[in-house]
Amino acid sequence: MKDRTSVVLLICSQLTLSSTLNDQDPALNMAILLAVASILALAGIIAAIFAWRGEGSIIAIKETETLSVAEVIARHRVGHLGQLVEVVGTSECDMPLRAPYSEALCLAYDYTVTEDKERLGYSAPLGADRQHSLTHQRGQRNIGHTFDVHDNRVPRFYVRDASGRITVDTAGAQIDLLETVARFESYTGGEVNVERQIWREERALPLGNRVYVLATLADDGGEPVLMRHPVNRGRHFIISHRDERALLNSTRLRTYGLYLFSGLAIGAALLVAAFAIGLL
């Protein structure tokens, strides 16, 4: 919904812009609108590429049979390496990570921290433009913004089911994480008349939960291991906290949403380009 709203707002803003540019040089108007059309088209193409990759994941998940760990080990024993296999079991790890905000033991995590600082009791100076004055009607002024992103994962963990245990090498995996923290904080202190507003988001793959793995069966020192394909880096490698059905539904929703956004963005690009050419 957010993506579709963004496209509609872009179209409306460009139509408003074009109505104000008609009194200027038509060639300049056309150049500006064609630049906007190019950005929209590029966004649509990128979304289509990600959607195509998501569709490939859907096909791989649906076509790969879920095996027990014992069945995977048996395939390794007879030399059936390089095959895409699917296992579900409980995650285990000798040296797990601890997520920084939830403090949960996990196999992987990522987090984002956005912080804004605002000066309290600020009044807009005389002569400030209208937008600036409206921004500071509350007596606040933004004096700083920081954005921090970090992720981490264990190099290896194990998947155990009723038939045995197998190693998973996480390098290159697409890991589907569970949201563990979404918290807003606002406080003053440290600096006089300064309010800090902090938004924290954390996602993790908890230790000891059921985990879904779609990976390539390989050999490491005579032992079976699930990992990214050593040659075909485009082969799907997914680790998820969801079960297969929930993962399929989530992937479908994201993929079809990207296709919809791609169509809207490219359609908007064509409309803006056609309107720009019509200016001459």
N, C-alpha and C positions, 0 to 999 in steps of 0.2 A: 504494500500500500504506500509506503514511504517513497519507493522508487517511482511509482506512477504519479504521485503527487508532485514530485520534483520535476518530472517531465512536463506536466500541465503548467506548473509555475514558470518553467523556462519558456514555453510557447507564449504564454500570456505576456511575460515580460518583454519578449522580443517583438510581439505585435505592438505593444505600447511604445517600445523604442522606435520602431519603424515609423509610427505616426508622428513622432517628434522630429524625425530626421528628414522628412520630406522636403523641408525648406533648405536643406544643405545640398552639397554636391552629390548627385545620384551615383556617381562612380564610387565615392567614399561610402555611401549607404550600402551599396551592393557588396563592397569589400568587407564591411563589418558583418553584414548578415551572412555572407558566405563563410566567414570565419566561424560564426556561431553554428552554422549548419555542419561545418567540418567537425567541430567538437562533439556535437550531438551524434553524428554518424560514427565517429571514433568510439564514443561511449557505447553505442549500440553494437558495434562489431566486437568490442572487448566482452560485453555481456553475452553475446552469442557464443564466443569461444568458451567462456566458462560454463555456459549452459550445455554446450556440446560435450565438454568433459564430464559434466554431471550426468548426462545421458549415458555416457560410456560406463560410469560407475553403476548406474541402475542395471544395465545389461549384465555387467560382470557379477553383481550380487545375485541377480536372479538365475543366472546360468551356472553358477558354481555350487556344487553340492556340498552341504555341510557334513563334515566327517568328524569322527571321534579322534582324539589324540592317538589312540592305538592304531587306527586305520592310516593316519598320516605317517606314523613311524614305520608301519608295514610298507608303505609306498617308498619311503626312503631306503628301506632295507633291500628292496629289489631294484633300486636305481632309478626310480621314476622322479628324477629331479627336474626343476624348472617348471613344474605344474603349478597352476593357481589353485590354492586350496582354501577352505573356509573352516574355521574352528570356533567353538564357543565354550568358555569355561571361566573359572575363577582366576583372577590375576594374583600372582605372587612375585615378590622381588626381594633379593637379599639386602639391597641398599636403596630403599625408596627415597623419594624427595618429600619435603614438607612444604606445602603451599604457604606463601608468605602471609596471607591475610586470614584465611580460614584455618590455617595450621593443620590441615588434614594431610595424612600420609597419602602420597599419590605417585603415579608413574610419570605424569606430565602435568604441566600447568602453564597458563599464560595470564597476564594481567595488564590492565591499562589504568593509569592514574592521570586524571585531568585536574589541574589546580588553577583557579583564578584568584587574584588578589584585587580587592576593591578598596579605594580610599573613601572612608565615610565622611559625611559632612561636607562633600564637595559641591560647589555651586558653579554653574557654567559661566564663563567670562562673557562680558558684553561683546556683542558682535559675533558670537558663535552662530554657526548656521543652524537651521531649524532642526535638522536631524540630531546634531550634537546636543542641542538644548533638550530635546525630548529624551535623549538617552540618559541625561543626568537630572531629570526632574526629581528622582528619588534621592538626590544628594549623594550619589556614588560615582566613582570614576575607576575604571579598570586600569590597574597599574602593572599588571603582570599576568602571564599565562604560560603554563608549562604542561607538557604532555609526555608521559613516560610509558613505554611499551616494553615488556620483557616476557620471554618464554624459556622453558627448560623441560627436558625429558631425560629419563634414565636411558642409558645405552641399550640395556637388555632387561627383559623380564620373562616370566613364565606364565603359561596358560595351563591350568590343571582341570581335568574333568574326571569322571569316574574310572576312565581307562588308563590314565597316566598324565605325564607332564611334558611340555615341549617349550623350547626357547623361542623367544621373539626378539629379533634385532630391530630396534625402532628407527634406525637411520633411514630418512627419506619417506617415512610413513605420513599419510594424511590422518591426523588424530582428531577424532570427534570428541570434544571435551564437554563436561557438564558444568553449568554455571554454579559456582559455590559462593560467590560474594557479589552483591550489587548494592553499594552503600554510598549515601550522600552525607557529607559532613560540612558543617558551617560553624566557624568559631572565630573569635577575636583574641588577640594576645600576641606578645612578642614584639609587635610593631604598633605604635600609637595610631589609633583611628584606622586600622587596617583590618578588613574582614577577609578571611580565607575560606574559599568554597572548594571542596575536594570531592570528586566523584571517583570511586574505586569499583572496578569490575574485575573479577577473577573467575577463571574456568579451570577445571582440573579433571584428571582421570583417576578416580579414587582407587587406592589399593584394596584388594580383597573383594571387590565387586565383580560381577559377571562382566565379561568383556568379549566383544566380537572382533575377530581378526580375519581379514581377507589378504592373503600374502602368497608369495612364491616359496615353494619348498626347495630348500638348498641344503648343502652339506658344509659343516664346519668342523674340521678335524675328526671326521668320522661320525659326528653327531648331527641329527636333524635340526634344522633351524628354519623358522619362518622369517622372511626378509623381503626387501625390495629385489626385483629381478636384477642380477648383476650386469646384464647387457642391455636389456630393453627397459630403460628408465621410465618409459611411459606406461609400463604395466601397472595396473591398479594395486595399491597397497594401503589398506584402510584398517585402522584400529578405532573402535567405537565403544562407548559406554552403553549404547542402545542395543536391543536385540535386532535381528535381521528385519523384521516387519517394520519396526519403528524407524530404523535407519532408511529403509526404502521409502517410507512415507515422507520423512524429512528431506531426503535427497530429491524426490519428485517435486515437492513443494518449492524448494529452492531453485531447481532446474527450470520448471515451468514459469516461475516468477521472473527468472533471468530472460527467458525467451520472450515473455510479455514485455518486459522493460526494453529489450533489444528492438522489438517491433515498433514500440511507441517512439523510441529515440530515433530510429532510422526514418520512420514516417514523419516525425517532426522535422528532421533534417531536410527531407525532401520538400516539405511545405515551405520551410524558411528559405531554402535555395530557390524554389520556384518564385516565391514572393520577391526575393532579391533580384532575380533576373528580370522580373516584370517591372522593376524600377527604371530600367533603361528604355 
